[in-house]
Amino acid sequence: MQHESASEGSLAGVTVLEIGVFMAGPFATMQLADLGARVIKVENPAAPDPTRSTGPFLEGSDSSRHSSPFARLNRNKESVALDLKSEAGREAFLRLVAGADVLVENLRPGAMRRLGLGPDELAELNPGLVYASASGFGQDGPLAALPGLDIMAQARSGLMSITGSPDGDPVKVGVPICDLVCGLYTALAVTAALHHRDQPHGDGRGQQIDVSLLESGVSLAVWEAGKYFATGEVGRPLGSAHQAQAPYQAVRCADGWVTVGAITPKTWNGLCAALDLPHLHADPRYVDSDGRHAHRAELVAEIEKATTALTAADVVAALDIAGVPCAPINDYGQVFTDPHLSRRDFFWNAEHPDVGPVRQLGSPMRLSATPARRGGAGPALGADSRAVLGEVGYTDAEMDALLGTMAP
């Protein structure tokens, strides 16, 4: 399938079908869409992506309501409404598959196979199709059939065991980190599979991709794995402190907190000079990184004797001048109005036909020749059904019959 809107970006000319709900699948295809791929989101008209009913909501011109999170997570995509459990809907979907490069789905393992739309069946129809599945625990194994939401993956992956304060209640990472990282890995795997397919040794054939929230979460345990496999020691929550370096954490100030990272000889010297702490610089306990980490509690208490006499702004200013890595702890009201991000044009407006401009988070992928696409906000359910189905040979009468049976 060719489409004029997919004419720019590194993945221009790539058509992606998405059967995604909530976060991991849609976040993966958002990355691909940002990079220029044409993404067609296929939803059941009677049971669409639940994110559509997740608030807060944007008010449309006709008093309709549109999910604010959906409008951002599904930008640069088209929406086709098909009931894949119906013969007519399944036939229409197979026509889309025949001309697609990629399918991304994040339903329960086995759900697509039960519909007759598993990777083996679709490979017979389209041998070049890259078939990517994102799930809680993977497509096989003892946990495969269990429901796998982000918090369950954070729990089983160990992330919640090291997040929060020592002796505190279990705490998850503030963002759905396993969902999001799974989505990023899925997008990366898709681009790798497309590259392989299109090489001479790939023979033009696609492949299956299996990415799980659980393994995505475990893959982040770089420091914890280094400690455990070397010493057998199990990581524990440390608040904001680093697992192996000090001072590398949040420290108190007179009016709040700042983060510091003085872990090299140069930055350690700079911190001691900027905060007028010559006695720490001369203390043999803190002469090297290992010593500072071993005596972290005493060290940070001494540093905070200086920082609690200063405002956070004063501490940041002094450490900036000394070349010591540091930063204030911003809330999202400050982040979304940050002058640095604004100067780099990170935030932008995507047009929505009903609610107007919808503010977007930018893509952190900055490519000089093929910049990330900045198109439309998440589409209304089925907004592109007729246009897309017309491309695969449906007549107006056939579309009337097909879409008429699929009204929500």
For each residue, the residues with C-beta under 8 A, 3 or more apart:
1: 15 38 96 99 100 388 391 392
2: 6 13 391
3: 6 15 38 391
4: 7
5: 38 375
6: 2 3 9 12 13 14 15 36 37 38
7: 4 12
8: 12 36 370 373
9: 6 12 34 35 36 37 370 371 372 373
10: 35 36 367 370
11: 14 32 35 36 37 191 194
12: 6 7 8 9 36 37 370
13: 2 6
14: 6 11 32 36 37 38 101 102 194
15: 1 3 6 37 38 40 99 100 101 102
16: 29 32 33 37 38 39 40 100 101 102 103 104 190
17: 39 40 42 93 96 97 100 102 103 104
18: 25 26 29 39 40 41 42 77 103 104 105
19: 25 42 43 84 103 104 105 106 107 112
20: 24 25 26 28 29 41 49 104 105 106
21: 25 26 49 50 51 106 107
22: 25 26 49 50 51 106 179
23: 26 27 51 73 150 176 179 180 183
24: 20 27 28 106 134 179 180 182 183 186 213
25: 18 19 20 21 22 28 29 104 105 106 134 183 186
26: 18 20 21 22 23 29 30 41 49 51 73 74 106 183
27: 23 24 30 31 73 179 180 183 184
28: 20 24 25 31 32 104 132 134 182 183 184 186 187 190
29: 16 18 20 25 26 32 33 37 39 41 77 104 187
30: 26 27 33 34 39 73 74 75 76 77 183
31: 27 28 34 35 183 184 187 363 365
32: 11 14 16 28 29 35 37 39 102 104 187 190 191
33: 16 29 30 36 37 38 39 75 76 77 373 375
34: 9 30 31 75 76 363 365 372 373
35: 9 10 11 31 32 363 365 367 370 372 373
36: 6 8 9 10 11 12 14 33 370 373
37: 6 9 11 12 14 15 16 29 32 33 101 102
38: 1 3 5 6 14 15 16 33 78
39: 16 17 18 29 30 32 33 76 77 78
40: 15 16 17 18 77 78 79 80 96 100 384 388
41: 18 20 26 29 49 74 77 78 79 80 379
42: 17 18 19 80 81 82 84 93 96
43: 19 48 49 79 80 81 82 381 382
44: 47 48 81 82 83 84 85
45: 48 81 82 83 381 382 406 407 408
46: 83 406 408
47: 44
48: 43 44 45 52 81 381 408
49: 20 21 22 26 41 43 52 70 74
50: 21 22 53 54
51: 21 22 23 26 54 67 69 70 73 74
52: 48 49 67 70 381
53: 50 67
54: 50 51 67 69 70
55: 67 68
56: 68
57: 65 66 67 68
58: 65 66 67 68 71 352 355 358
59: 63 64 65 355
60: 63 64 65 66 354 355
61: 64 354 355
62: 354
63: 59 60
64: 59 60 61 354
65: 57 58 59 60
66: 57 58 60 70 71 352 354 355 378 380
67: 51 52 53 54 55 57 58 70 71 378
68: 55 56 57 58 71 72 358
69: 51 54 72 73
70: 49 51 52 54 66 67 73 74 378
71: 58 66 67 68 74 75 350 352 355 358 377 378
72: 68 69 75 350 358 360 361 377 378
73: 23 26 27 30 51 69 70 378
74: 26 30 41 49 51 70 71 77 79 377 378 379
75: 30 33 34 71 72 350 360 375 376 377 378
76: 30 33 34 39 350 373 375 376
77: 18 29 30 33 39 40 41 74 378 379
78: 38 39 40 41 379 383 384 387 388
79: 40 41 43 74 379 380 381 382 383 384 385
80: 40 41 42 43 96 382 384 385 388 389
81: 42 43 44 45 48 381 382 385 403 406 408
82: 42 43 44 45 89 92 93 385 406
83: 44 45 46 86 88 89 405 406
84: 19 42 44 89 90 93 115 117
85: 44 89 90 115
86: 83 89 90 405 406
87: 90 91
88: 83 91 92 401 402 405
89: 82 83 84 85 86 92 93 402 406
90: 84 85 86 87 93 94 115 116 117
91: 87 88 94 95
92: 82 88 89 95 96 389 392 394 402
93: 17 42 82 84 89 90 96 97 117
94: 90 91 97 98 117 125
95: 91 92 98 99 389 392 393 394
96: 1 17 40 42 80 92 93 99 100 388 392
97: 17 93 94 100 103 117 122 125 126 129
98: 94 95 125 126 392
99: 1 15 95 96 126 391 392
100: 1 15 16 17 40 96 97 103 126 129
101: 14 15 16 37 128 129 130 194 206
102: 14 15 16 17 32 37 129 130 131 132 190 194 206
103: 16 17 18 19 97 100 122 129 130 131 132
104: 16 17 18 19 20 25 28 29 32 132 134 186 190
105: 18 19 20 25 112 132 133 134
106: 19 20 21 22 24 25 26 133 134 135
107: 19 21 111 112 135
108: 111 135 145 147
109: 133 135 138 139 140 144 145
110: 113 114 145
111: 107 108 114 115
112: 19 105 107 115 117 118 119 133
113: 110 116 117 118 121
114: 110 111
115: 84 85 90 111 112 118
116: 90 113 121
117: 84 90 93 94 97 112 113 121 122
118: 112 113 115 121 122
119: 112 122 123 131 133 208
120: 123 124
121: 113 116 117 118 124 125
122: 97 103 117 118 119 125 126 129 131
123: 119 120 126 127 129 131 206
124: 120 121 127
125: 94 97 98 121 122 129
126: 97 98 99 100 122 123 129 206
127: 123 124 204 205 206
128: 101 197 204 205 206
129: 97 100 101 102 103 122 123 125 126 206
130: 101 102 103 190 193 194 197 206 207 209
131: 102 103 119 122 123 206 207 208 209
132: 28 102 103 104 105 186 189 190 193 208 209 211
133: 105 106 109 112 119 139 208 209 210 211
134: 24 25 28 104 105 106 182 183 186 211 212 213
135: 106 107 108 109 138 139 144 148 210 211 212 213
136: 143 146 147 148 149 152 153 212 213 214
137: 141 143 144 146 148 153 156 212 213 214
138: 109 135 141 143 144 210 212 214 215
139: 109 133 135 144 210
140: 109 144
141: 137 138 144
142:
143: 136 137 138 146 148 156 214
144: 109 135 137 138 139 140 141
145: 108 109 110
146: 136 137 143 152
147: 108 136 152
148: 135 136 137 143 152 153 212 213 214
149: 136 152 153
150: 23 153 154 172 176 177 178 179 213
151: 154 155 172
152: 136 146 147 148 149 155 156 213
153: 136 137 148 149 150 156 157 178 179 182 212 213 214 216 217
154: 150 151 157 159 160 163 172 173 177 178 217
155: 151 152 159 160 170 172
156: 137 143 152 153 214 217
157: 153 154 178 213 214 215 216 217 218 220 221
158: 161 162 217 218 221 224 235
159: 154 155 162 163 172 173 177 178 217 220 221
160: 154 155 163 164 170 171 172
161: 158 170 235 236 237
162: 158 159 224 235 236 237 238
163: 154 159 160 170 171 172 173 237
164: 160 168 169 170 171 237 239
165: 168 171 237 239
166: 236 237 238 239
167:
168: 164 165 171 237
169: 164
170: 155 160 161 163 164
171: 160 163 164 165 168 237
172: 150 151 154 155 159 160 163
173: 154 159 163 176 177
174:
175: 180
176: 23 150 173 179 180
177: 150 154 159 173 180 181 217 220
178: 150 153 154 157 159 181 182 213 214 216 217
179: 22 23 24 27 150 153 176 182 183 213
180: 23 24 27 175 176 177 183 184
181: 177 178 184 185 216 217 219 220
182: 24 28 134 153 178 179 185 186 211 212 213 216
183: 23 24 25 26 27 28 30 31 134 179 180 186 187
184: 27 28 31 180 181 187 188
185: 181 182 188 189 211 216 219
186: 24 25 28 104 132 134 182 183 189 190 209 211
187: 28 29 31 32 183 184 190 191
188: 184 185 191 192
189: 132 185 186 192 193 209 211
190: 16 28 32 102 104 130 132 186 187 193 194 209
191: 11 32 187 188 194 195
192: 188 189 195 196
193: 130 132 189 190 196 197 206 207 209
194: 11 14 101 102 130 190 191 197 198
195: 191 192 198 199
196: 192 193 199 201 202 207
197: 128 130 193 194 202 204 205 206 207
198: 194 195 202 204
199: 195 196 202
200: 203
201: 196
202: 196 197 198 199 205
203: 200
204: 127 128 197 198
205: 127 128 197 202
206: 101 102 123 126 127 128 129 130 131 193 197
207: 130 131 193 196 197
208: 119 131 132 133
209: 130 131 132 133 186 189 190 193
210: 133 135 138 139
211: 132 133 134 135 182 185 186 189 215 216
212: 134 135 136 137 138 148 153 182 215 216
213: 24 134 135 136 137 148 150 152 153 157 178 179 182 216 217
214: 136 137 138 143 148 153 156 157 178 217 218
215: 138 157 211 212 218 219
216: 153 157 178 181 182 185 211 212 213 219 220
217: 153 154 156 157 158 159 177 178 181 213 214 220
218: 157 158 214 215 221
219: 181 185 215 216
220: 157 159 177 181 216 217
221: 157 158 159 218 224 225 235
222: 225 226
223: 226 227 235 243 244
224: 158 162 221 227 228 234 235 243
225: 221 222 228 229
226: 222 223 229 230
227: 223 224 230 231 233 235 243 244
228: 224 225 231 232 233 234 235
229: 225 226
230: 226 227
231: 227 228
232: 228
233: 227 228
234: 224 228
235: 158 161 162 221 223 224 227 228 243
236: 161 162 166
237: 161 162 163 164 165 166 168 171
238: 162 166 241 242 243 249
239: 164 165 166 249 250
240: 249 250 259
241: 238 246 248 249 296 300
242: 238 245 246 248 249 263 293
243: 223 224 227 235 238
244: 223 227 293
245: 242 248 261 263 289 292 293
246: 241 242 249 263 289 292 293 295 296 299 300
247: 251 260 261 262 263 271 292 296 299 300 303
248: 241 242 245 260 261 262 263
249: 238 239 240 241 242 246 259 260 300
250: 239 240 257 258 259 329
251: 247 257 258 259 260 300 303 304 307 315
252: 256 257 304 307 308
253: 256 257 258 307 308 310 311 312 314 315
254: 307 308 309 310 311 312
255: 311 312
256: 252 253 311 312 328 329
257: 250 251 252 253 312 328 329
258: 250 251 253 307 312 315 316 319 326 327 328 329
259: 240 249 250 251 326 327 328 329
260: 247 248 249 251 271 303 319 324 325 326
261: 245 247 248 267 324 325 326
262: 247 248 267 268 270 271 324 325
263: 242 245 246 247 248 267 268 289 292
264: 267 268
265: 268 269
266: 269 270 323
267: 261 262 263 264 270 271 323 324 325
268: 262 263 264 265 271 272 281 286 292
269: 265 266 272 273 281
270: 262 266 267 273 274 319 322 323 324
271: 247 260 262 267 268 274 275 277 303 319 322 324
272: 268 269 275 277 278 280 281
273: 269 270 276 281 322
274: 270 271 318 319 321 322 324
275: 271 272 303 306 307 315 318 319
276: 273 306
277: 271 272 280 281 302 303 306
278: 272 281 282
279: 282 283
280: 272 277 283 286 299 302 303
281: 268 269 272 273 277 278 286
282: 278 279
283: 279 280 286 287
284: 287 291
285: 291 292 294 295 298 299
286: 268 280 281 283 291 292 295 299
287: 283 284 291
288: 291 292
289: 245 246 263 292 293
290: 293 294
291: 284 285 286 287 288 294 295
292: 245 246 247 263 268 285 286 288 289 295 296 299
293: 242 244 245 246 289 290 296
294: 285 290 291
295: 246 285 286 291 292 298 299
296: 241 246 247 292 293 299 300
297: 300 301
298: 285 295 301 302
299: 246 247 280 285 286 292 295 296 302 303
300: 241 246 247 249 251 296 297 303 304
301: 297 298 304 305
302: 277 280 298 299 305 306
303: 247 251 260 271 275 277 280 299 300 306 307
304: 251 252 300 301 307 308
305: 301 302 308 309
306: 275 276 277 302 303 309 310
307: 251 252 253 254 258 275 303 304 310 315
308: 252 253 254 304 305
309: 254 305 306
310: 253 254 306 307 314 315 318
311: 253 254 255 256 314 315
312: 253 254 255 256 257 258 315 316 328
313: 316 317 328
314: 253 310 311 317 318
315: 251 253 258 275 307 310 311 312 318 319 326
316: 258 312 313 319 320 326 327 328
317: 313 314 320 321
318: 274 275 310 314 315 321 322
319: 258 260 270 271 274 275 315 316 322 324 325 326
320: 316 317 323 324 326
321: 274 317 318
322: 270 271 273 274 318 319
323: 266 267 270 320
324: 260 261 262 267 270 271 274 319 320
325: 260 261 262 267 319
326: 258 259 260 261 315 316 319 320
327: 258 259 316
328: 256 257 258 259 312 313 316
329: 250 256 257 258 259
330: 334 335 338
331: 334 335
332: 335 336
333: 336 337
334: 330 331 337 338
335: 330 331 332 338 341
336: 332 333 347
337: 333 334 342
338: 330 334 335 341 342
339: 342 343
340: 343 344
341: 335 338 344 346 347
342: 337 338 339 345 346 347
343: 339 340
344: 340 341
345: 342 348 362
346: 341 342 361 362
347: 336 341 342 359 360 361 362
348: 345 359 360 362 374
349: 357 358 359 360
350: 71 72 75 76 357 358 360 374 375 376 377
351: 356 357 358 376 377
352: 58 66 71 355 356 357 358 376 377 378
353: 376 380 383
354: 60 61 62 64 66 380
355: 58 59 60 61 66 71 352 358 377
356: 351 352
357: 349 350 351 352
358: 58 68 71 72 349 350 351 352 355 377
359: 347 348 349
360: 72 75 347 348 349 350 374 377
361: 72 346 347
362: 345 346 347 348 372
363: 31 34 35 366 372
364:
365: 31 34 35 372
366: 363 371 372
367: 10 35 370 371 372
368: 371
369:
370: 8 9 10 12 35 36 367
371: 9 366 367 368
372: 9 34 35 362 363 365 366 367
373: 8 9 33 34 35 36 76
374: 348 350 360
375: 5 33 75 76 350
376: 75 76 350 351 352 353 379
377: 71 72 74 75 350 351 352 355 358 360
378: 66 67 70 71 72 73 74 75 77 352
379: 41 74 77 78 79 376 383 384
380: 66 79 353 354 383
381: 43 45 48 52 79 81 408
382: 43 45 79 80 81 385 403 406
383: 78 79 353 379 380
384: 40 78 79 80 379 387 388
385: 79 80 81 82 382 388 389 399 403
386: 389 390 399 403
387: 78 384 390 391
388: 1 40 78 80 96 384 385 391 392
389: 80 92 95 385 386 392 394 399 402 403
390: 386 387 393 394 399
391: 1 2 3 99 387 388
392: 1 92 95 96 98 99 388 389
393: 95 390
394: 92 95 389 390 398 399 402
395: 398 399
396: 399 400
397: 400 401
398: 394 395 401 402
399: 385 386 389 390 394 395 396 402 403
400: 396 397 403 404
401: 88 397 398 404 405
402: 88 89 92 389 394 398 399 405 406
403: 81 382 385 386 389 399 400 406 407
404: 400 401 407
405: 83 86 88 401 402
406: 45 46 81 82 83 86 89 382 402 403
407: 45 403 404
408: 45 46 48 81 381
